Amino acid sequence: MVTVAHPVGLLERNLALFPGWQLGRQEHRQGIERRDFLGAIASVKRATLGELELDVLSWLSAQWWAQGAPRGGVTRFTWYGLATDLWATTPGWQPGGRERRMLQDAVDNLMGAVVTLSGYNVHTGRATPSLFSDVHILSSVVGKRQRAAGDVADATHDGGLREDTVEVQLEDWLVAQLLGDCVAILDWQLQRELSGLAKRLWCYLAGRGPDFTPATWPGEEVLTITLNEDVYAGWSLNSARERNNRARVITAAARIVDADPRYVAITVEPRPDDRRRYQLRATRRVVDVDASATTASTDAQGQLALVAITG
């Protein structure tokens, strides 16, 4: 096992599994309902949650943790820092107005979306099959006032992308979950590298981490997922032909295995009980998660340490 101290992303596990993320090239819809992996109806209303929103939430959650995981949920950042971590590929790259507007829209969507988590009580943090929870993800955003249309540009008023500090507040239920044992730790560089269905499947598998069981081969663990119409829809696969959806899963799985050294194999194979139906089988290496990755241990500067674990 290798422990590498480099940036990570964080996703609350229910949100990592939430089928309302719309990743892919299809047109995004503001209101959708889909079944989650337990068969319960989950939905998102009033805003769209796409790939950028997923990445921004993962980044903000990790920033909140690195800033000491305050129970009030407030995270401070700059648009420049967020844009650079998301998109910079060469030294000296500078985000512009277009990137800033995209990030502002993503934060607005995270604040405006109403997410329905079925079978889960956010007040108690427990799975309750007979209940659902309607929740927001962000409760507030505080930033520098934007100039009105027609106002004369003023550098003192506008500030720079590097220095424009913004505050967002994570909702109370989300803070409680992240402080508990309901978090998926993601390698940030891999999250940047993956896209579309590969990223969606990768985050989903991270959210299913506790469901992996020991494999026959020592040091490995395995998870089997039955593929059906609801699972495909939850991964934004909507082809009328099952074989087309299955082919896209196979392609995405290969991208994950190529990019993430922890995964030994991700295969799609006929189900043993019904050869006409299929299942996904993910095999990955077992790692011993460092305590600093899951507990509030602080470094010399009083910040919480996070590490990414690679096999």
C-alpha positions in Angstrom: 0.0 0.0 0.0 1.2 3.5 -0.8 -0.1 6.6 1.1 0.2 9.7 -1.0 -0.6 13.1 0.4 -2.3 14.9 -2.5 -5.7 16.6 -2.9 -8.8 14.6 -2.5 -12.5 15.2 -3.1 -15.3 14.2 -0.6 -18.8 13.1 -1.3 -21.4 12.3 1.2 -22.3 8.7 0.5 -26.0 9.2 -0.2 -25.2 11.9 -2.7 -22.5 9.7 -4.3 -25.2 7.1 -4.9 -28.0 9.6 -5.7 -29.4 8.8 -9.2 -30.4 12.4 -9.9 -26.9 13.5 -11.2 -27.1 14.1 -15.0 -23.7 13.2 -16.5 -23.4 12.9 -20.2 -24.3 14.8 -23.3 -28.0 14.5 -23.2 -30.0 17.7 -22.4 -30.3 18.2 -18.7 -33.8 18.5 -17.1 -34.7 20.5 -14.0 -37.1 17.9 -12.6 -36.4 14.2 -12.7 -37.4 11.1 -10.8 -35.4 7.9 -10.8 -35.1 4.8 -8.7 -32.0 4.4 -6.5 -30.1 1.2 -6.1 -32.5 0.1 -3.4 -35.5 0.5 -5.7 -36.9 3.6 -4.0 -37.9 6.8 -5.9 -35.4 9.6 -5.6 -35.7 13.0 -7.3 -34.2 16.4 -7.9 -36.3 19.6 -8.4 -35.8 23.3 -9.2 -32.3 23.0 -10.6 -30.1 20.6 -12.6 -27.2 18.7 -11.1 -24.7 17.8 -13.7 -21.0 16.9 -13.9 -19.8 20.3 -12.9 -22.1 20.5 -9.9 -20.8 17.0 -8.8 -17.1 18.2 -9.1 -17.8 21.5 -7.3 -19.6 19.8 -4.4 -16.7 17.3 -4.0 -14.2 20.1 -4.0 -16.2 22.3 -1.6 -16.6 19.4 0.8 -12.9 18.7 0.8 -12.2 22.4 1.4 -14.5 22.5 4.3 -12.7 19.5 5.8 -9.3 21.1 5.2 -10.4 24.3 6.9 -11.1 22.4 10.2 -14.5 20.9 9.4 -16.4 23.7 11.2 -19.8 22.4 12.5 -21.4 25.5 11.1 -20.6 24.2 7.6 -19.0 27.4 6.3 -16.4 27.0 3.6 -14.3 29.8 2.3 -12.7 29.8 -1.2 -11.9 31.9 -4.2 -13.3 31.4 -7.7 -9.7 31.5 -8.9 -8.7 28.6 -6.7 -11.8 26.5 -7.6 -11.3 27.1 -11.3 -7.6 26.3 -11.2 -8.1 23.0 -9.3 -10.8 22.0 -11.7 -9.4 23.0 -15.1 -5.7 24.0 -15.0 -3.6 21.7 -17.1 -0.5 23.8 -17.7 1.5 26.2 -15.4 0.3 29.8 -15.7 -3.2 28.9 -16.9 -5.6 31.7 -15.9 -9.4 31.3 -15.5 -11.5 34.0 -17.2 -15.0 35.4 -16.9 -16.6 32.4 -18.7 -15.1 29.9 -16.1 -16.3 32.1 -13.3 -19.8 32.3 -14.6 -19.9 28.5 -15.0 -18.8 28.0 -11.4 -21.3 30.6 -10.1 -24.1 28.8 -12.0 -23.0 25.5 -10.5 -23.0 26.9 -6.9 -26.4 28.4 -7.6 -27.7 25.0 -8.7 -26.3 23.3 -5.6 -28.1 25.8 -3.5 -31.3 25.8 -5.4 -31.8 22.1 -6.0 -34.2 20.2 -3.8 -33.0 16.6 -3.5 -35.3 13.8 -2.4 -33.5 11.0 -0.6 -35.8 8.0 -0.3 -35.5 5.5 2.6 -33.3 7.9 4.6 -34.1 10.2 7.6 -31.6 13.1 7.6 -32.7 14.2 11.1 -31.5 10.9 12.6 -28.9 9.9 9.9 -30.5 6.5 9.7 -31.8 4.4 6.8 -35.6 4.3 7.2 -37.3 2.5 4.3 -40.8 4.0 5.0 -39.5 7.7 5.0 -38.1 10.1 2.5 -36.1 13.4 3.1 -36.3 16.5 1.0 -33.1 18.4 1.4 -31.0 21.2 0.1 -27.2 20.8 -0.3 -26.0 24.4 0.3 -27.9 26.7 2.5 -26.3 30.1 1.7 -23.7 31.8 -0.4 -22.0 35.0 0.5 -19.8 36.8 -2.0 -18.9 40.2 -3.4 -21.8 42.1 -5.0 -21.7 42.1 -8.7 -21.9 45.3 -10.7 -25.2 46.2 -12.2 -25.5 46.3 -16.0 -24.2 49.7 -17.2 -22.1 50.4 -14.2 -18.6 51.6 -14.9 -15.9 49.0 -14.2 -14.1 49.7 -11.0 -11.1 47.5 -10.0 -11.5 48.3 -6.3 -15.2 47.3 -6.4 -14.8 44.3 -8.7 -11.7 42.8 -7.2 -9.6 40.0 -8.9 -10.4 36.4 -9.4 -7.4 35.5 -7.2 -8.7 37.6 -4.2 -12.4 37.2 -4.5 -13.3 35.3 -1.4 -16.6 33.5 -1.3 -18.3 31.7 1.5 -20.8 28.9 1.2 -22.6 27.0 3.9 -23.2 23.3 3.7 -26.6 22.2 5.0 -26.7 20.9 8.6 -27.6 17.3 7.6 -24.7 17.2 5.2 -22.2 18.4 7.8 -23.5 15.8 10.2 -23.0 13.1 7.6 -19.5 14.2 6.6 -18.5 14.3 10.3 -19.8 10.7 10.7 -19.0 7.6 8.8 -20.9 8.4 5.6 -18.2 9.8 3.3 -16.6 8.7 0.1 -13.0 9.8 -0.3 -12.1 10.4 -3.9 -8.7 10.9 -5.6 -9.0 14.5 -6.9 -6.7 14.0 -9.9 -8.6 10.9 -11.0 -11.9 12.8 -10.6 -10.5 15.5 -12.9 -9.3 12.9 -15.4 -12.5 10.9 -15.6 -15.6 12.3 -17.2 -19.2 11.4 -18.2 -20.3 7.8 -17.4 -16.8 6.8 -16.2 -16.8 9.4 -13.5 -20.4 8.6 -12.5 -19.7 4.9 -12.2 -16.4 5.6 -10.3 -18.2 7.8 -7.8 -21.0 5.3 -7.5 -18.6 2.5 -6.7 -16.9 4.7 -4.1 -20.3 5.3 -2.5 -20.9 1.5 -2.4 -17.6 1.0 -0.6 -19.1 -0.6 2.6 -20.9 -3.1 0.3 -17.7 -4.7 -1.1 -17.0 -8.1 0.3 -13.7 -10.1 0.5 -12.8 -11.8 -2.7 -11.3 -15.3 -3.2 -7.9 -13.7 -3.9 -6.3 -12.4 -0.7 -6.1 -8.6 -0.5 -9.0 -8.0 -2.9 -12.7 -7.2 -2.4 -15.6 -7.5 -4.8 -19.0 -5.9 -5.5 -21.7 -7.3 -7.8 -24.4 -5.0 -9.2 -27.4 -6.3 -11.1 -27.9 -4.3 -14.3 -31.4 -3.3 -15.1 -33.4 -0.4 -16.4 -33.4 1.6 -13.1 -29.6 1.2 -12.7 -29.0 2.3 -16.2 -31.3 5.4 -15.8 -29.5 6.3 -12.5 -26.3 6.4 -14.5 -27.9 8.6 -17.2 -28.2 5.8 -19.7 -31.5 5.9 -21.5 -31.1 3.9 -24.7 -34.1 1.8 -25.6 -31.7 -1.0 -26.4 -30.2 -2.7 -23.3 -27.2 -3.8 -25.2 -26.3 -0.2 -26.0 -26.5 0.8 -22.4 -24.4 -2.2 -21.5 -21.8 -1.4 -24.1 -21.4 2.1 -22.7 -20.9 0.6 -19.2 -18.2 -1.7 -20.5 -16.4 1.2 -22.1 -16.7 3.3 -18.9 -15.5 0.4 -16.7 -12.4 0.0 -18.9 -11.6 3.7 -18.5 -11.8 3.4 -14.7 -9.5 0.3 -14.6 -7.0 2.1 -16.8 -7.0 5.3 -14.7 -7.4 4.0 -11.1 -4.7 1.5 -9.9 -6.9 0.4 -7.1 -9.3 -1.4 -9.4 -8.2 -4.9 -10.6 -11.1 -5.4 -12.9 -14.6 -4.2 -13.7 -16.5 -6.6 -15.9 -20.0 -7.0 -17.3 -21.1 -10.6 -17.4 -24.3 -12.7 -17.6 -26.0 -13.4 -14.3 -25.5 -16.9 -13.0 -29.2 -17.3 -12.4 -30.3 -15.9 -15.7 -27.9 -15.8 -18.6 -30.1 -13.4 -20.5 -29.5 -10.7 -17.9 -26.3 -9.1 -16.9 -24.4 -7.9 -13.8 -21.4 -5.7 -13.2 -18.6 -7.1 -11.1 -16.0 -4.7 -9.6 -12.9 -6.1 -8.0 -10.5 -3.8 -6.2 -7.5 -4.0 -3.9 -8.1 -3.7 -0.2 -6.4 -0.7 1.4 -6.0 0.3 5.0 -7.4 3.8 5.2 -5.1 6.1 7.2 -6.7 7.5 10.3 -6.1 11.0 9.1 -8.3 10.4 6.1 -11.4 9.7 8.2 -10.9 11.4 11.6 -10.5 14.9 12.7 -6.7 14.8 13.4 -5.0 18.1 12.9 -1.6 19.0 11.6 0.8 21.7 12.9 -1.2 24.4 11.2 -4.5 23.3 12.8 -5.9 22.0 9.5 -7.4 18.6 9.0 -5.1 16.2 7.1 -6.5 14.3 4.2 -4.7 11.6 2.2 -5.6 9.7 -0.9 -4.8 6.0 -0.8 -3.7 4.2 -3.9 -3.0 0.5 -4.3 
